[in-house]
Every structure is written in C-alpha cells, then in structure tokens.
Amino acid sequence: RNDVGYAALKSVITKEKKDRMESFVLAETFKYFYLLFNPAALDFDAVTFNTEAHPLRASWPKSPVSEPGDHTTP
C-alpha cells in the first residue's frame, strides 16, 4: 500500500514498488475480500463465482442424472 493506492513490488529485496496498480486488484481481489467477510451479501448455496468474482446463478439438477446405459426402473 502507498499514499494513493496499491502497487506491486519491483524487488522483494529492496522493497521498491512499481509505479502502477494492477487492474485486477480492484476488479477481482477486493471483490473476493468483500464476499469473504460479508457472507450475508449472497446466498452461497444459490450462486457460484467465475474467475473474476462475478456471481452466477447455480442451477443444480433436482434429481440424480442417470449415466448412459443405466436402464434401472423403479
């Protein structure tokens, strides 16, 4: 962290920082932090997240899916 935002380290030895902030810091990382620490924000049983932390409505099958060749009868 610096005075105006977040930056990556240019060198771990000198702790010199790069003069830039990666876009994913705001777009993804902080979104994941928000979701982790505010679980009431979304119903985690009803959504799943893509790699950019966008929630997607989960649509799970209501009954087991039969495998090809499975010809069992009730």
Phi and psi restraints in degrees (range 20) as a CNS / XPLOR table:
assign (resid 1 and name C) (resid 2 and name N)
       (resid 2 and name CA) (resid 2 and name C) 1.0 -132.7 20.0 2
assign (resid 2 and name N) (resid 2 and name CA)
       (resid 2 and name C) (resid 3 and name N) 1.0 -169.2 20.0 2
assign (resid 2 and name C) (resid 3 and name N)
       (resid 3 and name CA) (resid 3 and name C) 1.0 -64.8 20.0 2
assign (resid 3 and name N) (resid 3 and name CA)
       (resid 3 and name C) (resid 4 and name N) 1.0 -27.5 20.0 2
assign (resid 3 and name C) (resid 4 and name N)
       (resid 4 and name CA) (resid 4 and name C) 1.0 -119.8 20.0 2
assign (resid 4 and name N) (resid 4 and name CA)
       (resid 4 and name C) (resid 5 and name N) 1.0 6.2 20.0 2
assign (resid 4 and name C) (resid 5 and name N)
       (resid 5 and name CA) (resid 5 and name C) 1.0 162.0 20.0 2
assign (resid 5 and name N) (resid 5 and name CA)
       (resid 5 and name C) (resid 6 and name N) 1.0 -149.2 20.0 2
assign (resid 5 and name C) (resid 6 and name N)
       (resid 6 and name CA) (resid 6 and name C) 1.0 -120.5 20.0 2
assign (resid 6 and name N) (resid 6 and name CA)
       (resid 6 and name C) (resid 7 and name N) 1.0 146.5 20.0 2
assign (resid 6 and name C) (resid 7 and name N)
       (resid 7 and name CA) (resid 7 and name C) 1.0 -141.0 20.0 2
assign (resid 7 and name N) (resid 7 and name CA)
       (resid 7 and name C) (resid 8 and name N) 1.0 153.7 20.0 2
assign (resid 7 and name C) (resid 8 and name N)
       (resid 8 and name CA) (resid 8 and name C) 1.0 -81.9 20.0 2
assign (resid 8 and name N) (resid 8 and name CA)
       (resid 8 and name C) (resid 9 and name N) 1.0 157.9 20.0 2
assign (resid 8 and name C) (resid 9 and name N)
       (resid 9 and name CA) (resid 9 and name C) 1.0 -82.5 20.0 2
assign (resid 9 and name N) (resid 9 and name CA)
       (resid 9 and name C) (resid 10 and name N) 1.0 134.9 20.0 2
assign (resid 9 and name C) (resid 10 and name N)
       (resid 10 and name CA) (resid 10 and name C) 1.0 -80.0 20.0 2
assign (resid 10 and name N) (resid 10 and name CA)
       (resid 10 and name C) (resid 11 and name N) 1.0 -36.0 20.0 2
assign (resid 10 and name C) (resid 11 and name N)
       (resid 11 and name CA) (resid 11 and name C) 1.0 -143.8 20.0 2
assign (resid 11 and name N) (resid 11 and name CA)
       (resid 11 and name C) (resid 12 and name N) 1.0 128.3 20.0 2
assign (resid 11 and name C) (resid 12 and name N)
       (resid 12 and name CA) (resid 12 and name C) 1.0 -75.7 20.0 2
assign (resid 12 and name N) (resid 12 and name CA)
       (resid 12 and name C) (resid 13 and name N) 1.0 -18.3 20.0 2
assign (resid 12 and name C) (resid 13 and name N)
       (resid 13 and name CA) (resid 13 and name C) 1.0 -77.9 20.0 2
assign (resid 13 and name N) (resid 13 and name CA)
       (resid 13 and name C) (resid 14 and name N) 1.0 -50.2 20.0 2
assign (resid 13 and name C) (resid 14 and name N)
       (resid 14 and name CA) (resid 14 and name C) 1.0 -89.7 20.0 2
assign (resid 14 and name N) (resid 14 and name CA)
       (resid 14 and name C) (resid 15 and name N) 1.0 -11.9 20.0 2
assign (resid 14 and name C) (resid 15 and name N)
       (resid 15 and name CA) (resid 15 and name C) 1.0 63.0 20.0 2
assign (resid 15 and name N) (resid 15 and name CA)
       (resid 15 and name C) (resid 16 and name N) 1.0 21.3 20.0 2
assign (resid 15 and name C) (resid 16 and name N)
       (resid 16 and name CA) (resid 16 and name C) 1.0 -68.5 20.0 2
assign (resid 16 and name N) (resid 16 and name CA)
       (resid 16 and name C) (resid 17 and name N) 1.0 138.1 20.0 2
assign (resid 16 and name C) (resid 17 and name N)
       (resid 17 and name CA) (resid 17 and name C) 1.0 -100.0 20.0 2
assign (resid 17 and name N) (resid 17 and name CA)
       (resid 17 and name C) (resid 18 and name N) 1.0 151.3 20.0 2
assign (resid 17 and name C) (resid 18 and name N)
       (resid 18 and name CA) (resid 18 and name C) 1.0 -75.2 20.0 2
assign (resid 18 and name N) (resid 18 and name CA)
       (resid 18 and name C) (resid 19 and name N) 1.0 153.8 20.0 2
assign (resid 18 and name C) (resid 19 and name N)
       (resid 19 and name CA) (resid 19 and name C) 1.0 -91.5 20.0 2
assign (resid 19 and name N) (resid 19 and name CA)
       (resid 19 and name C) (resid 20 and name N) 1.0 53.7 20.0 2
assign (resid 19 and name C) (resid 20 and name N)
       (resid 20 and name CA) (resid 20 and name C) 1.0 -166.3 20.0 2
assign (resid 20 and name N) (resid 20 and name CA)
       (resid 20 and name C) (resid 21 and name N) 1.0 159.8 20.0 2
assign (resid 20 and name C) (resid 21 and name N)
       (resid 21 and name CA) (resid 21 and name C) 1.0 -122.7 20.0 2
assign (resid 21 and name N) (resid 21 and name CA)
       (resid 21 and name C) (resid 22 and name N) 1.0 127.3 20.0 2
assign (resid 21 and name C) (resid 22 and name N)
       (resid 22 and name CA) (resid 22 and name C) 1.0 -65.1 20.0 2
assign (resid 22 and name N) (resid 22 and name CA)
       (resid 22 and name C) (resid 23 and name N) 1.0 141.9 20.0 2
assign (resid 22 and name C) (resid 23 and name N)
       (resid 23 and name CA) (resid 23 and name C) 1.0 -65.4 20.0 2
assign (resid 23 and name N) (resid 23 and name CA)
       (resid 23 and name C) (resid 24 and name N) 1.0 -29.9 20.0 2
assign (resid 23 and name C) (resid 24 and name N)
       (resid 24 and name CA) (resid 24 and name C) 1.0 -68.5 20.0 2
assign (resid 24 and name N) (resid 24 and name CA)
       (resid 24 and name C) (resid 25 and name N) 1.0 -16.8 20.0 2
assign (resid 24 and name C) (resid 25 and name N)
       (resid 25 and name CA) (resid 25 and name C) 1.0 -58.5 20.0 2
assign (resid 25 and name N) (resid 25 and name CA)
       (resid 25 and name C) (resid 26 and name N) 1.0 -48.7 20.0 2
assign (resid 25 and name C) (resid 26 and name N)
       (resid 26 and name CA) (resid 26 and name C) 1.0 -80.2 20.0 2
assign (resid 26 and name N) (resid 26 and name CA)
       (resid 26 and name C) (resid 27 and name N) 1.0 -43.8 20.0 2
assign (resid 26 and name C) (resid 27 and name N)
       (resid 27 and name CA) (resid 27 and name C) 1.0 -69.4 20.0 2
assign (resid 27 and name N) (resid 27 and name CA)
       (resid 27 and name C) (resid 28 and name N) 1.0 -31.4 20.0 2
assign (resid 27 and name C) (resid 28 and name N)
       (resid 28 and name CA) (resid 28 and name C) 1.0 -124.3 20.0 2
assign (resid 28 and name N) (resid 28 and name CA)
       (resid 28 and name C) (resid 29 and name N) 1.0 -55.4 20.0 2
assign (resid 28 and name C) (resid 29 and name N)
       (resid 29 and name CA) (resid 29 and name C) 1.0 -59.1 20.0 2
assign (resid 29 and name N) (resid 29 and name CA)
       (resid 29 and name C) (resid 30 and name N) 1.0 -50.0 20.0 2
assign (resid 29 and name C) (resid 30 and name N)
       (resid 30 and name CA) (resid 30 and name C) 1.0 -68.9 20.0 2
assign (resid 30 and name N) (resid 30 and name CA)
       (resid 30 and name C) (resid 31 and name N) 1.0 -28.7 20.0 2
assign (resid 30 and name C) (resid 31 and name N)
       (resid 31 and name CA) (resid 31 and name C) 1.0 -65.5 20.0 2
assign (resid 31 and name N) (resid 31 and name CA)
       (resid 31 and name C) (resid 32 and name N) 1.0 -41.8 20.0 2
assign (resid 31 and name C) (resid 32 and name N)
       (resid 32 and name CA) (resid 32 and name C) 1.0 -64.3 20.0 2
assign (resid 32 and name N) (resid 32 and name CA)
       (resid 32 and name C) (resid 33 and name N) 1.0 -42.3 20.0 2
assign (resid 32 and name C) (resid 33 and name N)
       (resid 33 and name CA) (resid 33 and name C) 1.0 -59.0 20.0 2
assign (resid 33 and name N) (resid 33 and name CA)
       (resid 33 and name C) (resid 34 and name N) 1.0 -44.7 20.0 2
assign (resid 33 and name C) (resid 34 and name N)
       (resid 34 and name CA) (resid 34 and name C) 1.0 -59.1 20.0 2
assign (resid 34 and name N) (resid 34 and name CA)
       (resid 34 and name C) (resid 35 and name N) 1.0 -47.2 20.0 2
assign (resid 34 and name C) (resid 35 and name N)
       (resid 35 and name CA) (resid 35 and name C) 1.0 -66.1 20.0 2
assign (resid 35 and name N) (resid 35 and name CA)
       (resid 35 and name C) (resid 36 and name N) 1.0 -35.5 20.0 2
assign (resid 35 and name C) (resid 36 and name N)
       (resid 36 and name CA) (resid 36 and name C) 1.0 -66.1 20.0 2
assign (resid 36 and name N) (resid 36 and name CA)
       (resid 36 and name C) (resid 37 and name N) 1.0 -39.9 20.0 2
assign (resid 36 and name C) (resid 37 and name N)
       (resid 37 and name CA) (resid 37 and name C) 1.0 -98.5 20.0 2
assign (resid 37 and name N) (resid 37 and name CA)
       (resid 37 and name C) (resid 38 and name N) 1.0 2.1 20.0 2
assign (resid 37 and name C) (resid 38 and name N)
       (resid 38 and name CA) (resid 38 and name C) 1.0 -134.1 20.0 2
assign (resid 38 and name N) (resid 38 and name CA)
       (resid 38 and name C) (resid 39 and name N) 1.0 67.6 20.0 2
assign (resid 38 and name C) (resid 39 and name N)
       (resid 39 and name CA) (resid 39 and name C) 1.0 -63.1 20.0 2
assign (resid 39 and name N) (resid 39 and name CA)
       (resid 39 and name C) (resid 40 and name N) 1.0 -18.6 20.0 2
assign (resid 39 and name C) (resid 40 and name N)
       (resid 40 and name CA) (resid 40 and name C) 1.0 -74.4 20.0 2
assign (resid 40 and name N) (resid 40 and name CA)
       (resid 40 and name C) (resid 41 and name N) 1.0 -8.1 20.0 2
assign (resid 40 and name C) (resid 41 and name N)
       (resid 41 and name CA) (resid 41 and name C) 1.0 -64.3 20.0 2
assign (resid 41 and name N) (resid 41 and name CA)
       (resid 41 and name C) (resid 42 and name N) 1.0 -37.8 20.0 2
assign (resid 41 and name C) (resid 42 and name N)
       (resid 42 and name CA) (resid 42 and name C) 1.0 -141.6 20.0 2
assign (resid 42 and name N) (resid 42 and name CA)
       (resid 42 and name C) (resid 43 and name N) 1.0 153.7 20.0 2
assign (resid 42 and name C) (resid 43 and name N)
       (resid 43 and name CA) (resid 43 and name C) 1.0 -83.4 20.0 2
assign (resid 43 and name N) (resid 43 and name CA)
       (resid 43 and name C) (resid 44 and name N) 1.0 104.3 20.0 2
assign (resid 43 and name C) (resid 44 and name N)
       (resid 44 and name CA) (resid 44 and name C) 1.0 -66.9 20.0 2
assign (resid 44 and name N) (resid 44 and name CA)
       (resid 44 and name C) (resid 45 and name N) 1.0 -14.6 20.0 2
assign (resid 44 and name C) (resid 45 and name N)
       (resid 45 and name CA) (resid 45 and name C) 1.0 -81.4 20.0 2
assign (resid 45 and name N) (resid 45 and name CA)
       (resid 45 and name C) (resid 46 and name N) 1.0 -14.5 20.0 2
assign (resid 45 and name C) (resid 46 and name N)
       (resid 46 and name CA) (resid 46 and name C) 1.0 -109.1 20.0 2
assign (resid 46 and name N) (resid 46 and name CA)
       (resid 46 and name C) (resid 47 and name N) 1.0 -8.1 20.0 2
assign (resid 46 and name C) (resid 47 and name N)
       (resid 47 and name CA) (resid 47 and name C) 1.0 -132.8 20.0 2
assign (resid 47 and name N) (resid 47 and name CA)
       (resid 47 and name C) (resid 48 and name N) 1.0 160.2 20.0 2
assign (resid 47 and name C) (resid 48 and name N)
       (resid 48 and name CA) (resid 48 and name C) 1.0 -133.8 20.0 2
assign (resid 48 and name N) (resid 48 and name CA)
       (resid 48 and name C) (resid 49 and name N) 1.0 162.2 20.0 2
assign (resid 48 and name C) (resid 49 and name N)
       (resid 49 and name CA) (resid 49 and name C) 1.0 -116.6 20.0 2
assign (resid 49 and name N) (resid 49 and name CA)
       (resid 49 and name C) (resid 50 and name N) 1.0 141.2 20.0 2
assign (resid 49 and name C) (resid 50 and name N)
       (resid 50 and name CA) (resid 50 and name C) 1.0 -84.2 20.0 2
assign (resid 50 and name N) (resid 50 and name CA)
       (resid 50 and name C) (resid 51 and name N) 1.0 -176.8 20.0 2
assign (resid 50 and name C) (resid 51 and name N)
       (resid 51 and name CA) (resid 51 and name C) 1.0 -68.4 20.0 2
assign (resid 51 and name N) (resid 51 and name CA)
       (resid 51 and name C) (resid 52 and name N) 1.0 -14.4 20.0 2
assign (resid 51 and name C) (resid 52 and name N)
       (resid 52 and name CA) (resid 52 and name C) 1.0 -103.0 20.0 2
assign (resid 52 and name N) (resid 52 and name CA)
       (resid 52 and name C) (resid 53 and name N) 1.0 16.8 20.0 2
assign (resid 52 and name C) (resid 53 and name N)
       (resid 53 and name CA) (resid 53 and name C) 1.0 66.7 20.0 2
assign (resid 53 and name N) (resid 53 and name CA)
       (resid 53 and name C) (resid 54 and name N) 1.0 25.7 20.0 2
assign (resid 53 and name C) (resid 54 and name N)
       (resid 54 and name CA) (resid 54 and name C) 1.0 -85.7 20.0 2
assign (resid 54 and name N) (resid 54 and name CA)
       (resid 54 and name C) (resid 55 and name N) 1.0 128.1 20.0 2
assign (resid 54 and name C) (resid 55 and name N)
       (resid 55 and name CA) (resid 55 and name C) 1.0 -75.1 20.0 2
assign (resid 55 and name N) (resid 55 and name CA)
       (resid 55 and name C) (resid 56 and name N) 1.0 136.5 20.0 2
assign (resid 55 and name C) (resid 56 and name N)
       (resid 56 and name CA) (resid 56 and name C) 1.0 -122.1 20.0 2
assign (resid 56 and name N) (resid 56 and name CA)
       (resid 56 and name C) (resid 57 and name N) 1.0 135.5 20.0 2
assign (resid 56 and name C) (resid 57 and name N)
       (resid 57 and name CA) (resid 57 and name C) 1.0 -63.6 20.0 2
assign (resid 57 and name N) (resid 57 and name CA)
       (resid 57 and name C) (resid 58 and name N) 1.0 126.0 20.0 2
assign (resid 57 and name C) (resid 58 and name N)
       (resid 58 and name CA) (resid 58 and name C) 1.0 -82.2 20.0 2
assign (resid 58 and name N) (resid 58 and name CA)
       (resid 58 and name C) (resid 59 and name N) 1.0 136.0 20.0 2
assign (resid 58 and name C) (resid 59 and name N)
       (resid 59 and name CA) (resid 59 and name C) 1.0 -127.2 20.0 2
assign (resid 59 and name N) (resid 59 and name CA)
       (resid 59 and name C) (resid 60 and name N) 1.0 86.9 20.0 2
assign (resid 59 and name C) (resid 60 and name N)
       (resid 60 and name CA) (resid 60 and name C) 1.0 -86.0 20.0 2
assign (resid 60 and name N) (resid 60 and name CA)
       (resid 60 and name C) (resid 61 and name N) 1.0 145.2 20.0 2
assign (resid 60 and name C) (resid 61 and name N)
       (resid 61 and name CA) (resid 61 and name C) 1.0 -63.4 20.0 2
assign (resid 61 and name N) (resid 61 and name CA)
       (resid 61 and name C) (resid 62 and name N) 1.0 140.9 20.0 2
assign (resid 61 and name C) (resid 62 and name N)
       (resid 62 and name CA) (resid 62 and name C) 1.0 -79.2 20.0 2
assign (resid 62 and name N) (resid 62 and name CA)
       (resid 62 and name C) (resid 63 and name N) 1.0 -22.2 20.0 2
assign (resid 62 and name C) (resid 63 and name N)
       (resid 63 and name CA) (resid 63 and name C) 1.0 -130.9 20.0 2
assign (resid 63 and name N) (resid 63 and name CA)
       (resid 63 and name C) (resid 64 and name N) 1.0 157.9 20.0 2
assign (resid 63 and name C) (resid 64 and name N)
       (resid 64 and name CA) (resid 64 and name C) 1.0 -58.8 20.0 2
assign (resid 64 and name N) (resid 64 and name CA)
       (resid 64 and name C) (resid 65 and name N) 1.0 141.5 20.0 2
assign (resid 64 and name C) (resid 65 and name N)
       (resid 65 and name CA) (resid 65 and name C) 1.0 -87.1 20.0 2
assign (resid 65 and name N) (resid 65 and name CA)
       (resid 65 and name C) (resid 66 and name N) 1.0 130.4 20.0 2
assign (resid 65 and name C) (resid 66 and name N)
       (resid 66 and name CA) (resid 66 and name C) 1.0 -79.5 20.0 2
assign (resid 66 and name N) (resid 66 and name CA)
       (resid 66 and name C) (resid 67 and name N) 1.0 148.3 20.0 2
assign (resid 66 and name C) (resid 67 and name N)
       (resid 67 and name CA) (resid 67 and name C) 1.0 -83.2 20.0 2
assign (resid 67 and name N) (resid 67 and name CA)
       (resid 67 and name C) (resid 68 and name N) 1.0 152.4 20.0 2
assign (resid 67 and name C) (resid 68 and name N)
       (resid 68 and name CA) (resid 68 and name C) 1.0 -56.6 20.0 2
assign (resid 68 and name N) (resid 68 and name CA)
       (resid 68 and name C) (resid 69 and name N) 1.0 133.7 20.0 2
assign (resid 68 and name C) (resid 69 and name N)
       (resid 69 and name CA) (resid 69 and name C) 1.0 89.4 20.0 2
assign (resid 69 and name N) (resid 69 and name CA)
       (resid 69 and name C) (resid 70 and name N) 1.0 -6.0 20.0 2
assign (resid 69 and name C) (resid 70 and name N)
       (resid 70 and name CA) (resid 70 and name C) 1.0 -85.4 20.0 2
assign (resid 70 and name N) (resid 70 and name CA)
       (resid 70 and name C) (resid 71 and name N) 1.0 103.2 20.0 2
assign (resid 70 and name C) (resid 71 and name N)
       (resid 71 and name CA) (resid 71 and name C) 1.0 -114.4 20.0 2
assign (resid 71 and name N) (resid 71 and name CA)
       (resid 71 and name C) (resid 72 and name N) 1.0 45.6 20.0 2
assign (resid 71 and name C) (resid 72 and name N)
       (resid 72 and name CA) (resid 72 and name C) 1.0 -78.2 20.0 2
assign (resid 72 and name N) (resid 72 and name CA)
       (resid 72 and name C) (resid 73 and name N) 1.0 145.9 20.0 2
assign (resid 72 and name C) (resid 73 and name N)
       (resid 73 and name CA) (resid 73 and name C) 1.0 -119.1 20.0 2
assign (resid 73 and name N) (resid 73 and name CA)
       (resid 73 and name C) (resid 74 and name N) 1.0 147.8 20.0 2
